[in-house]
């Protein structure tokens, strides 16, 4: 049985991403991959009166290294465009009349007031808070090195030699034989555009503020689920 998932970091990630945190015994967040544009790594999608809206965190790097050749752990948050103010007001406009916005507003607002230096640190603190609010308690850690995917059928998995497992848990016996551990790899499965097939993900409809106008819109930011379903959010994971 495969009990570990590899995930990309996310900014108020989609419901599907949090489903993995809830379903797997442990999850590793990829820390050493290069930054990929137009993904959940620095954006989330919410439902508004005008339809779906993407909220993107502007990012930057030091020096002349291209952003797409920079490890995600080194990507910095930019202050360009007053984005914190814009994102918070977009959330208030979209969810101000939702059943649980006022209940959770004080928990969410600080993410748009305090400044973080690195995107991955910002995203991890968001993840920890959202897990607390939806009442799931996953075992989450960062990858220790970049893990190259290897495909088996329709599901991407990762092979990791026993040497890496030994170092992770503090074993130092050099005579221990090598073995392989397989991980479910969702780094390039869960994405806003052209998501890959995921047989374990079947979105459950829930109440949404603008459902009468647009119908149910699946796999939006975890904020959409939280503001609309409150402490029953875990039932949809």
C-alpha positions as YAML, in Angstrom:
chain: A
units: angstrom
residues:
- id: 1
  name: UNK
  ca: [0.00, 0.00, 0.00]
- id: 2
  name: UNK
  ca: [1.32, 3.43, -0.95]
- id: 3
  name: UNK
  ca: [0.76, 5.84, 1.91]
- id: 4
  name: UNK
  ca: [2.82, 8.90, 0.95]
- id: 5
  name: UNK
  ca: [1.96, 11.63, -1.55]
- id: 6
  name: UNK
  ca: [4.29, 14.17, -3.15]
- id: 7
  name: UNK
  ca: [2.67, 17.57, -3.64]
- id: 8
  name: UNK
  ca: [3.69, 20.96, -4.94]
- id: 9
  name: UNK
  ca: [3.42, 23.90, -2.58]
- id: 10
  name: UNK
  ca: [0.17, 25.86, -2.98]
- id: 11
  name: UNK
  ca: [-1.28, 29.28, -2.17]
- id: 12
  name: UNK
  ca: [-4.66, 28.54, -0.55]
- id: 13
  name: UNK
  ca: [-4.66, 25.38, -2.64]
- id: 14
  name: UNK
  ca: [-7.69, 23.69, -4.19]
- id: 15
  name: UNK
  ca: [-9.95, 21.20, -2.44]
- id: 16
  name: UNK
  ca: [-8.31, 18.32, -4.33]
- id: 17
  name: UNK
  ca: [-4.92, 19.23, -2.83]
- id: 18
  name: UNK
  ca: [-6.32, 19.21, 0.71]
- id: 19
  name: UNK
  ca: [-8.04, 15.92, 0.00]
- id: 20
  name: UNK
  ca: [-4.57, 14.40, -0.38]
- id: 21
  name: UNK
  ca: [-3.48, 15.84, 2.97]
- id: 22
  name: UNK
  ca: [-6.52, 14.21, 4.54]
- id: 23
  name: UNK
  ca: [-6.29, 10.84, 2.77]
- id: 24
  name: UNK
  ca: [-2.59, 9.97, 2.95]
- id: 25
  name: UNK
  ca: [-0.63, 8.92, 6.00]
- id: 26
  name: UNK
  ca: [2.04, 11.45, 5.09]
- id: 27
  name: UNK
  ca: [2.63, 14.12, 2.45]
- id: 28
  name: UNK
  ca: [5.87, 15.64, 1.26]
- id: 29
  name: UNK
  ca: [5.90, 19.13, -0.22]
- id: 30
  name: UNK
  ca: [8.36, 19.50, -3.10]
- id: 31
  name: UNK
  ca: [10.98, 22.03, -2.09]
- id: 32
  name: UNK
  ca: [13.65, 21.61, -4.75]
- id: 33
  name: UNK
  ca: [11.79, 21.74, -8.06]
- id: 34
  name: UNK
  ca: [12.13, 24.82, -10.27]
- id: 35
  name: UNK
  ca: [9.30, 27.33, -10.13]
- id: 36
  name: UNK
  ca: [6.48, 26.73, -12.64]
- id: 37
  name: UNK
  ca: [4.32, 29.62, -13.79]
- id: 38
  name: UNK
  ca: [0.50, 29.67, -13.87]
- id: 39
  name: UNK
  ca: [0.08, 26.95, -11.26]
- id: 40
  name: UNK
  ca: [-1.32, 26.70, -7.74]
- id: 41
  name: UNK
  ca: [2.17, 27.32, -6.41]
- id: 42
  name: UNK
  ca: [1.42, 31.04, -6.27]
- id: 43
  name: UNK
  ca: [-2.24, 31.31, -7.20]
- id: 44
  name: UNK
  ca: [-5.70, 30.26, -6.10]
- id: 45
  name: UNK
  ca: [-9.08, 30.31, -7.82]
- id: 46
  name: UNK
  ca: [-12.23, 31.68, -6.18]
- id: 47
  name: UNK
  ca: [-15.86, 32.11, -7.23]
- id: 48
  name: UNK
  ca: [-17.16, 35.66, -7.61]
- id: 49
  name: UNK
  ca: [-20.35, 37.32, -8.84]
- id: 50
  name: UNK
  ca: [-18.62, 37.71, -12.23]
- id: 51
  name: UNK
  ca: [-17.42, 34.10, -12.42]
- id: 52
  name: UNK
  ca: [-14.14, 32.46, -11.53]
- id: 53
  name: UNK
  ca: [-11.22, 34.68, -10.55]
- id: 54
  name: UNK
  ca: [-7.54, 33.79, -10.14]
- id: 55
  name: UNK
  ca: [-5.57, 35.51, -7.41]
- id: 56
  name: UNK
  ca: [-1.82, 35.40, -8.01]
- id: 57
  name: UNK
  ca: [1.00, 36.25, -5.62]
- id: 58
  name: UNK
  ca: [3.71, 38.19, -7.50]
- id: 59
  name: UNK
  ca: [7.12, 36.58, -7.11]
- id: 60
  name: UNK
  ca: [10.73, 37.47, -7.81]
- id: 61
  name: UNK
  ca: [14.28, 36.15, -7.48]
- id: 62
  name: UNK
  ca: [17.68, 37.63, -6.67]
- id: 63
  name: UNK
  ca: [20.14, 38.28, -9.46]
- id: 64
  name: UNK
  ca: [19.79, 37.38, -13.12]
- id: 65
  name: UNK
  ca: [18.72, 33.74, -12.81]
- id: 66
  name: UNK
  ca: [15.39, 33.25, -14.64]
- id: 67
  name: UNK
  ca: [12.42, 32.57, -12.38]
- id: 68
  name: UNK
  ca: [11.69, 29.26, -14.13]
- id: 69
  name: UNK
  ca: [15.25, 28.08, -13.35]
- id: 70
  name: UNK
  ca: [15.02, 28.96, -9.67]
- id: 71
  name: UNK
  ca: [14.26, 26.37, -7.01]
- id: 72
  name: UNK
  ca: [10.88, 26.96, -5.42]
- id: 73
  name: UNK
  ca: [12.54, 27.25, -2.00]
- id: 74
  name: UNK
  ca: [14.40, 30.36, -3.22]
- id: 75
  name: UNK
  ca: [11.46, 32.17, -4.80]
- id: 76
  name: UNK
  ca: [10.64, 35.41, -2.98]
- id: 77
  name: UNK
  ca: [7.34, 37.23, -2.61]
- id: 78
  name: UNK
  ca: [7.23, 40.60, -4.34]
- id: 79
  name: UNK
  ca: [5.44, 43.66, -2.96]
- id: 80
  name: UNK
  ca: [4.55, 44.73, -6.48]
- id: 81
  name: UNK
  ca: [1.01, 45.93, -7.15]
- id: 82
  name: UNK
  ca: [-0.38, 46.10, -3.61]
- id: 83
  name: UNK
  ca: [-1.53, 42.53, -4.09]
- id: 84
  name: UNK
  ca: [-2.29, 41.82, -0.43]
- id: 85
  name: UNK
  ca: [-4.91, 44.57, -0.32]
- id: 86
  name: UNK
  ca: [-6.38, 43.45, -3.65]
- id: 87
  name: UNK
  ca: [-6.59, 39.78, -2.67]
- id: 88
  name: UNK
  ca: [-8.25, 40.49, 0.67]
- id: 89
  name: UNK
  ca: [-10.83, 42.78, -0.89]
- id: 90
  name: UNK
  ca: [-11.52, 40.22, -3.61]
- id: 91
  name: UNK
  ca: [-12.24, 37.64, -0.89]
- id: 92
  name: UNK
  ca: [-14.50, 40.04, 0.99]
- id: 93
  name: UNK
  ca: [-16.40, 40.84, -2.19]
- id: 94
  name: UNK
  ca: [-16.76, 37.19, -3.21]
- id: 95
  name: UNK
  ca: [-17.51, 35.65, 0.18]
- id: 96
  name: UNK
  ca: [-18.74, 38.47, 2.39]
- id: 97
  name: UNK
  ca: [-22.28, 37.05, 2.28]
- id: 98
  name: UNK
  ca: [-21.20, 33.40, 2.60]
- id: 99
  name: UNK
  ca: [-22.35, 31.58, 5.75]
- id: 100
  name: UNK
  ca: [-18.95, 31.42, 7.48]
- id: 101
  name: UNK
  ca: [-16.88, 34.34, 6.17]
- id: 102
  name: UNK
  ca: [-17.30, 36.45, 9.31]
- id: 103
  name: UNK
  ca: [-16.53, 33.45, 11.50]
- id: 104
  name: UNK
  ca: [-13.14, 32.80, 9.84]
- id: 105
  name: UNK
  ca: [-12.17, 36.31, 8.70]
- id: 106
  name: UNK
  ca: [-9.92, 36.98, 11.70]
- id: 107
  name: UNK
  ca: [-7.99, 33.76, 11.01]
- id: 108
  name: UNK
  ca: [-7.44, 34.56, 7.33]
- id: 109
  name: UNK
  ca: [-6.86, 38.33, 7.36]
- id: 110
  name: UNK
  ca: [-3.33, 38.16, 8.90]
- id: 111
  name: UNK
  ca: [-2.03, 36.47, 5.75]
- id: 112
  name: UNK
  ca: [-2.76, 39.72, 3.92]
- id: 113
  name: UNK
  ca: [-1.25, 41.98, 6.59]
- id: 114
  name: UNK
  ca: [2.03, 40.34, 7.56]
- id: 115
  name: UNK
  ca: [4.91, 40.07, 5.06]
- id: 116
  name: UNK
  ca: [6.74, 36.82, 4.35]
- id: 117
  name: UNK
  ca: [10.04, 36.71, 2.49]
- id: 118
  name: UNK
  ca: [9.79, 33.34, 0.75]
- id: 119
  name: UNK
  ca: [6.77, 31.92, -1.05]
- id: 120
  name: UNK
  ca: [7.25, 28.40, 0.29]
- id: 121
  name: UNK
  ca: [7.27, 29.63, 3.92]
- id: 122
  name: UNK
  ca: [4.16, 31.70, 3.31]
- id: 123
  name: UNK
  ca: [2.38, 28.75, 1.72]
- id: 124
  name: UNK
  ca: [3.32, 26.39, 4.54]
- id: 125
  name: UNK
  ca: [1.90, 28.69, 7.20]
- id: 126
  name: UNK
  ca: [-1.29, 28.98, 5.15]
- id: 127
  name: UNK
  ca: [-1.43, 25.19, 4.90]
- id: 128
  name: UNK
  ca: [-1.02, 24.75, 8.65]
- id: 129
  name: UNK
  ca: [-3.77, 27.27, 9.40]
- id: 130
  name: UNK
  ca: [-6.18, 25.83, 6.84]
- id: 131
  name: UNK
  ca: [-5.66, 22.30, 8.18]
- id: 132
  name: UNK
  ca: [-6.44, 23.59, 11.65]
- id: 133
  name: UNK
  ca: [-9.62, 25.32, 10.46]
- id: 134
  name: UNK
  ca: [-10.96, 22.37, 8.44]
- id: 135
  name: UNK
  ca: [-9.89, 20.04, 11.26]
- id: 136
  name: UNK
  ca: [-7.50, 17.69, 9.54]
- id: 137
  name: UNK
  ca: [-4.15, 16.77, 11.06]
- id: 138
  name: UNK
  ca: [-1.81, 15.56, 8.30]
- id: 139
  name: UNK
  ca: [1.83, 14.62, 8.63]
- id: 140
  name: UNK
  ca: [3.50, 17.11, 6.28]
- id: 141
  name: UNK
  ca: [7.22, 17.59, 5.57]
- id: 142
  name: UNK
  ca: [9.45, 18.93, 2.82]
- id: 143
  name: UNK
  ca: [11.34, 16.77, 0.34]
- id: 144
  name: UNK
  ca: [15.05, 16.54, 1.08]
- id: 145
  name: UNK
  ca: [16.06, 16.61, -2.59]
- id: 146
  name: UNK
  ca: [14.35, 16.78, -5.96]
- id: 147
  name: UNK
  ca: [12.57, 13.51, -6.71]
- id: 148
  name: UNK
  ca: [12.40, 12.60, -10.39]
- id: 149
  name: UNK
  ca: [9.08, 11.06, -11.43]
- id: 150
  name: UNK
  ca: [8.79, 7.72, -13.21]
- id: 151
  name: UNK
  ca: [5.50, 6.79, -14.84]
- id: 152
  name: UNK
  ca: [3.71, 3.51, -14.32]
- id: 153
  name: UNK
  ca: [0.49, 3.31, -16.32]
- id: 154
  name: UNK
  ca: [-1.79, 6.27, -15.74]
- id: 155
  name: UNK
  ca: [-0.38, 7.07, -12.31]
- id: 156
  name: UNK
  ca: [2.92, 8.81, -11.70]
- id: 157
  name: UNK
  ca: [5.01, 7.40, -8.89]
- id: 158
  name: UNK
  ca: [8.46, 8.08, -7.52]
- id: 159
  name: UNK
  ca: [11.12, 5.56, -6.57]
- id: 160
  name: UNK
  ca: [13.32, 6.49, -3.64]
- id: 161
  name: UNK
  ca: [16.28, 4.29, -2.68]
- id: 162
  name: UNK
  ca: [16.61, 3.10, 0.88]
- id: 163
  name: UNK
  ca: [19.71, 5.28, 1.42]
- id: 164
  name: UNK
  ca: [17.48, 8.36, 1.40]
- id: 165
  name: UNK
  ca: [15.00, 6.77, 3.79]
- id: 166
  name: UNK
  ca: [17.88, 5.88, 6.13]
- id: 167
  name: UNK
  ca: [19.11, 9.45, 6.22]
- id: 168
  name: UNK
  ca: [15.58, 10.73, 6.84]
- id: 169
  name: UNK
  ca: [15.01, 8.58, 9.91]
- id: 170
  name: UNK
  ca: [18.58, 8.76, 11.23]
- id: 171
  name: UNK
  ca: [19.78, 5.25, 10.32]
- id: 172
  name: UNK
  ca: [23.46, 5.06, 9.44]
- id: 173
  name: UNK
  ca: [24.10, 1.37, 8.79]
- id: 174
  name: UNK
  ca: [26.07, 1.28, 5.50]
- id: 175
  name: UNK
  ca: [25.47, -2.47, 5.14]
- id: 176
  name: UNK
  ca: [21.70, -2.12, 4.98]
- id: 177
  name: UNK
  ca: [20.48, -3.35, 1.56]
- id: 178
  name: UNK
  ca: [18.87, -0.93, -0.86]
- id: 179
  name: UNK
  ca: [15.12, -1.00, -1.34]
- id: 180
  name: UNK
  ca: [12.59, 1.17, -3.07]
- id: 181
  name: UNK
  ca: [9.64, 3.11, -1.72]
- id: 182
  name: UNK
  ca: [6.89, 4.26, -4.06]
- id: 183
  name: UNK
  ca: [5.08, 7.55, -3.70]
- id: 184
  name: UNK
  ca: [2.00, 8.89, -5.41]
- id: 185
  name: UNK
  ca: [3.18, 12.00, -7.24]
- id: 186
  name: UNK
  ca: [0.60, 14.79, -7.64]
- id: 187
  name: UNK
  ca: [2.98, 17.66, -8.41]
- id: 188
  name: UNK
  ca: [1.84, 17.94, -12.01]
- id: 189
  name: UNK
  ca: [-1.56, 16.32, -11.59]
- id: 190
  name: UNK
  ca: [-3.22, 19.04, -9.51]
- id: 191
  name: UNK
  ca: [-3.05, 22.16, -11.66]
- id: 192
  name: UNK
  ca: [-5.49, 24.89, -12.73]
- id: 193
  name: UNK
  ca: [-5.08, 24.32, -16.47]
- id: 194
  name: UNK
  ca: [-5.38, 20.87, -18.05]
- id: 195
  name: UNK
  ca: [-5.27, 18.84, -14.81]
- id: 196
  name: UNK
  ca: [-4.10, 15.26, -15.21]
- id: 197
  name: UNK
  ca: [-6.31, 12.28, -14.50]
- id: 198
  name: UNK
  ca: [-6.79, 11.48, -10.82]
- id: 199
  name: UNK
  ca: [-8.98, 8.45, -10.22]
- id: 200
  name: UNK
  ca: [-9.05, 9.11, -6.48]
- id: 201
  name: UNK
  ca: [-10.60, 12.57, -6.90]
- id: 202
  name: UNK
  ca: [-14.35, 12.91, -7.36]
- id: 203
  name: UNK
  ca: [-15.55, 16.34, -6.20]
- id: 204
  name: UNK
  ca: [-18.61, 16.39, -3.97]
- id: 205
  name: UNK
  ca: [-20.99, 19.31, -4.63]
- id: 206
  name: UNK
  ca: [-21.55, 21.68, -1.72]
- id: 207
  name: UNK
  ca: [-23.31, 24.99, -1.20]
- id: 208
  name: UNK
  ca: [-21.74, 27.93, -3.04]
- id: 209
  name: UNK
  ca: [-22.88, 31.54, -2.93]
- id: 210
  name: UNK
  ca: [-23.23, 31.83, -6.71]
- id: 211
  name: UNK
  ca: [-24.31, 28.27, -7.44]
- id: 212
  name: UNK
  ca: [-27.76, 29.35, -8.68]
- id: 213
  name: UNK
  ca: [-26.07, 31.60, -11.24]
- id: 214
  name: UNK
  ca: [-23.18, 29.42, -12.44]
- id: 215
  name: UNK
  ca: [-23.94, 25.94, -11.14]
- id: 216
  name: UNK
  ca: [-21.55, 24.09, -8.86]
- id: 217
  name: UNK
  ca: [-17.92, 24.94, -9.63]
- id: 218
  name: UNK
  ca: [-15.59, 22.17, -8.42]
- id: 219
  name: UNK
  ca: [-12.08, 22.26, -7.04]
- id: 220
  name: UNK
  ca: [-11.83, 25.90, -6.12]
- id: 221
  name: UNK
  ca: [-9.58, 27.20, -3.36]
- id: 222
  name: UNK
  ca: [-10.02, 25.59, 0.04]
- id: 223
  name: UNK
  ca: [-11.27, 29.04, 1.11]
- id: 224
  name: UNK
  ca: [-14.37, 28.53, -1.02]
- id: 225
  name: UNK
  ca: [-15.19, 25.33, 0.84]
- id: 226
  name: UNK
  ca: [-14.38, 26.78, 4.25]
- id: 227
  name: UNK
  ca: [-16.41, 29.99, 3.85]
- id: 228
  name: UNK
  ca: [-19.41, 28.06, 2.52]
- id: 229
  name: UNK
  ca: [-19.39, 24.92, 4.69]
- id: 230
  name: UNK
  ca: [-17.53, 25.89, 7.86]
- id: 231
  name: UNK
  ca: [-16.78, 23.03, 10.22]
- id: 232
  name: UNK
  ca: [-18.47, 20.57, 7.87]
- id: 233
  name: UNK
  ca: [-15.73, 21.15, 5.28]
- id: 234
  name: UNK
  ca: [-13.90, 17.98, 6.31]
- id: 235
  name: UNK
  ca: [-16.85, 15.92, 5.09]
- id: 236
  name: UNK
  ca: [-16.01, 16.94, 1.51]
- id: 237
  name: UNK
  ca: [-12.37, 15.85, 1.77]
...
